[in-house]
């Protein structure tokens, strides 16, 4: 068994390092194209292109895969688990409320989705002096990322990542559920919805609703927010390993 982790925005696979170090299973963390790695020529950075990229990556991995997604990675994992021909042993996501039919993008996402305003943000954040209010590290710390992690994460936010963020958010109109038209049906593989009660980008009621729709179990990790894998990696790793053990037992 291999656990495959997919990060979100504005992150790289490094966001999973602390959690992965606590796992007893083999694991790998992917970097989305344009996020700390080059953006391939002609790659439009849309939802559909990222899902197809994820499918190609999984086909290169031997053995059964336990797929885990956070933030935008959760959206991609959900889309792949429900609509792809690539089999997985299990899947786990957070921010399930983002998949709800009535989901409305948060304020920062609305800015990224707005032509002109999004480009102004990209220029400002890339050109900001380290430690200034507009710098990525300061903004991430204000959003709840632990200070040390915010600094490391902020260093990765370059012009390429900023452009990919704008393209990705603008491809999901008006929200991820509508983008997939037919919606999300229950995947064949067992699933887990991770809930962080302090996450301002999720809603527990709609998360519960989507978990029921996807026939997934739920697991709340108390006392943490959006970056639960950084805030409490011990509890996060334990929750995932309990889920995987239950999947093995059938």
FENDA-V629853 format. One record per residue. N is the residue number from 1. RES is the residue in one letter. SS is DSSP state (H for helix, E for strand, - for the rest). PSI is psi in degrees with one decimal (NA if undefined). D_CENTER is the distance of its C-alpha to the mean C-alpha in whole Angstrom. Layout:
# FENDA-V629853
n | res | ss | psi | d_center
N | RES | SS | PSI | D_CENTER
N | RES | SS | PSI | D_CENTER
This chain:
# FENDA-V629853
n | res | ss | psi | d_center
1 | X | - | 137.4 | 21
2 | X | E | 130.5 | 18
3 | X | E | 129.5 | 15
4 | X | E | 123.0 | 12
5 | X | E | 136.8 | 9
6 | X | E | 124.2 | 6
7 | X | - | -178.6 | 4
8 | X | - | -146.8 | 3
9 | X | - | 135.3 | 7
10 | X | - | 87.5 | 10
11 | X | - | 178.1 | 9
12 | X | - | 178.8 | 10
13 | X | H | -15.1 | 10
14 | X | H | -23.5 | 12
15 | X | H | -20.7 | 10
16 | X | H | -5.5 | 11
17 | X | H | -46.1 | 14
18 | X | H | -41.0 | 16
19 | X | H | -46.2 | 15
20 | X | H | -31.9 | 15
21 | X | - | -16.5 | 19
22 | X | - | 0.5 | 20
23 | X | - | 149.6 | 19
24 | X | - | -5.5 | 22
25 | X | - | 161.6 | 21
26 | X | E | 145.1 | 20
27 | X | E | 160.8 | 16
28 | X | E | 148.9 | 15
29 | X | E | 122.2 | 12
30 | X | E | 151.8 | 11
31 | X | - | 120.6 | 11
32 | X | - | 141.7 | 10
33 | X | - | 129.8 | 14
34 | X | - | -6.5 | 15
35 | X | - | 86.9 | 12
36 | X | - | -4.8 | 15
37 | X | - | 163.6 | 17
38 | X | - | 153.8 | 19
39 | X | - | 117.8 | 18
40 | X | - | 148.3 | 20
41 | X | - | 131.9 | 23
42 | X | - | 0.3 | 23
43 | X | - | 120.0 | 19
44 | X | - | -7.6 | 18
45 | X | - | 36.5 | 15
46 | X | - | 166.1 | 14
47 | X | H | -48.7 | 12
48 | X | H | -41.8 | 15
49 | X | H | -37.0 | 15
50 | X | H | -36.8 | 12
51 | X | H | -43.6 | 12
52 | X | H | -38.7 | 16
53 | X | H | -44.3 | 15
54 | X | H | -41.0 | 12
55 | X | H | -43.7 | 15
56 | X | H | -41.1 | 18
57 | X | H | -42.8 | 16
58 | X | H | -31.8 | 16
59 | X | H | -19.2 | 20
60 | X | - | -4.2 | 21
61 | X | - | 126.2 | 20
62 | X | - | 147.2 | 23
63 | X | - | 172.1 | 23
64 | X | - | 143.3 | 21
65 | X | E | 133.3 | 17
66 | X | E | 111.6 | 15
67 | X | E | 132.1 | 11
68 | X | E | 129.1 | 9
69 | X | E | 144.0 | 5
70 | X | - | 137.0 | 3
71 | X | - | -125.8 | 3
72 | X | H | -30.3 | 4
73 | X | H | -34.1 | 3
74 | X | H | -41.1 | 4
75 | X | H | -44.4 | 6
76 | X | H | -41.7 | 7
77 | X | H | -43.8 | 8
78 | X | H | -44.1 | 10
79 | X | H | -39.7 | 12
80 | X | H | -40.4 | 13
81 | X | H | -30.7 | 14
82 | X | H | -21.8 | 16
83 | X | H | 3.9 | 17
84 | X | - | 154.8 | 18
85 | X | - | -3.1 | 21
86 | X | - | 117.3 | 19
87 | X | - | 146.0 | 19
88 | X | - | 155.1 | 17
89 | X | - | -38.9 | 19
90 | X | E | 167.6 | 16
91 | X | E | 150.0 | 13
92 | X | E | 138.4 | 11
93 | X | E | 161.4 | 8
94 | X | - | -167.7 | 8
95 | X | - | 45.6 | 8
96 | X | H | -23.1 | 10
97 | X | H | -24.4 | 13
98 | X | H | -22.5 | 11
99 | X | H | -5.8 | 12
100 | X | - | 144.3 | 16
101 | X | - | -28.3 | 18
102 | X | - | 13.3 | 19
103 | X | - | 137.0 | 16
104 | X | - | 129.4 | 17
105 | X | - | 143.1 | 15
106 | X | - | 170.6 | 15
107 | X | H | -43.2 | 18
108 | X | H | -40.0 | 16
109 | X | H | -37.3 | 14
110 | X | H | -37.4 | 18
111 | X | H | -45.9 | 19
112 | X | H | -32.3 | 17
113 | X | H | -9.4 | 18
114 | X | - | 116.9 | 21
115 | X | - | 137.1 | 23
116 | X | - | -61.6 | 25
117 | X | H | -40.0 | 23
118 | X | H | -41.9 | 20
119 | X | H | -36.7 | 22
120 | X | H | -41.6 | 24
121 | X | H | -45.6 | 21
122 | X | H | -45.1 | 20
123 | X | H | -45.0 | 24
124 | X | H | -42.6 | 24
125 | X | H | -34.1 | 21
126 | X | H | -34.9 | 22
127 | X | H | -4.4 | 26
128 | X | - | 141.3 | 25
129 | X | - | 142.6 | 27
130 | X | - | 133.2 | 26
131 | X | - | -9.2 | 26
132 | X | - | 159.6 | 27
133 | X | - | -29.0 | 25
134 | X | - | -4.1 | 23
135 | X | - | 150.0 | 22
136 | X | H | -42.2 | 18
137 | X | H | -42.0 | 19
138 | X | H | -44.7 | 21
139 | X | H | -39.8 | 18
140 | X | H | -40.1 | 15
141 | X | H | -40.4 | 18
142 | X | H | -28.1 | 19
143 | X | - | -6.0 | 16
144 | X | - | -0.6 | 16
145 | X | - | 131.3 | 15
146 | X | - | 142.1 | 17
147 | X | H | -48.2 | 20
148 | X | H | -42.0 | 20
149 | X | H | -35.1 | 16
150 | X | H | -39.6 | 16
151 | X | H | -46.3 | 19
152 | X | H | -41.2 | 18
153 | X | H | -41.2 | 14
154 | X | H | -31.2 | 17
155 | X | H | -24.2 | 19
156 | X | H | -14.8 | 16
157 | X | - | 94.8 | 16
158 | X | - | -173.4 | 19
159 | X | H | -37.6 | 20
160 | X | H | -47.3 | 18
161 | X | H | -43.2 | 15
162 | X | H | -42.9 | 16
163 | X | H | -39.5 | 17
164 | X | H | -37.8 | 14
165 | X | H | -47.2 | 12
166 | X | H | -46.0 | 15
167 | X | H | -39.8 | 16
168 | X | H | -50.5 | 12
169 | X | H | -36.0 | 13
170 | X | H | -14.4 | 16
171 | X | H | -15.5 | 16
172 | X | - | 84.9 | 14
173 | X | - | 126.8 | 18
174 | X | - | -12.5 | 18
175 | X | - | 171.0 | 15
176 | X | H | -37.7 | 13
177 | X | H | -46.1 | 15
178 | X | H | -32.0 | 18
179 | X | H | -36.9 | 17
180 | X | - | 1.1 | 17
181 | X | - | -70.7 | 21
182 | X | - | -8.4 | 22
183 | X | - | -165.9 | 19
184 | X | - | 121.0 | 17
185 | X | - | 165.0 | 19
186 | X | - | 123.7 | 19
187 | X | - | 160.0 | 18
188 | X | - | -35.7 | 21
189 | X | - | 148.5 | 19
190 | X | E | 146.8 | 19
191 | X | E | 160.9 | 15
192 | X | E | 131.7 | 14
193 | X | E | 115.9 | 12
194 | X | E | 131.5 | 12
195 | X | E | 123.3 | 13
196 | X | - | 105.0 | 14
197 | X | - | -24.0 | 17
198 | X | - | 10.5 | 17
199 | X | - | 114.9 | 13
200 | X | - | -11.4 | 15
201 | X | - | 3.3 | 12
202 | X | - | 169.0 | 12
203 | X | - | 123.7 | 16
204 | X | H | -34.4 | 17
205 | X | H | -47.7 | 19
206 | X | H | -26.9 | 17
207 | X | H | -45.0 | 15
208 | X | H | -41.8 | 18
209 | X | H | -44.0 | 19
210 | X | H | -35.1 | 16
211 | X | H | -43.1 | 16
212 | X | H | -40.8 | 20
213 | X | H | -36.7 | 20
214 | X | - | 3.3 | 17
215 | X | - | 41.3 | 20
216 | X | - | 152.3 | 17
217 | X | E | 162.5 | 18
218 | X | E | 149.7 | 17
219 | X | E | 113.6 | 17
220 | X | E | 136.6 | 17
221 | X | - | 103.1 | 17
222 | X | - | 147.8 | 19
223 | X | - | 11.9 | 20
224 | X | - | 164.0 | 16
225 | X | - | -145.3 | 14
226 | X | - | -37.0 | 10
227 | X | - | 57.0 | 10
228 | X | H | -31.7 | 12
229 | X | H | -19.9 | 11
230 | X | H | -35.2 | 14
231 | X | H | -39.9 | 16
232 | X | - | 71.0 | 17
233 | X | H | -28.5 | 16
234 | X | H | -50.2 | 19
235 | X | H | -38.1 | 18
236 | X | H | -46.1 | 15
237 | X | H | -41.0 | 16
238 | X | H | -40.0 | 19
239 | X | H | -43.2 | 17
240 | X | H | -41.8 | 16
241 | X | H | -32.6 | 19
242 | X | H | -42.2 | 21
243 | X | H | -46.6 | 19
244 | X | H | -37.5 | 19
245 | X | H | -40.4 | 23
246 | X | H | -36.4 | 23
247 | X | H | -41.7 | 22
248 | X | H | -34.8 | 25
249 | X | H | -13.4 | 27
250 | X | - | NA | 27
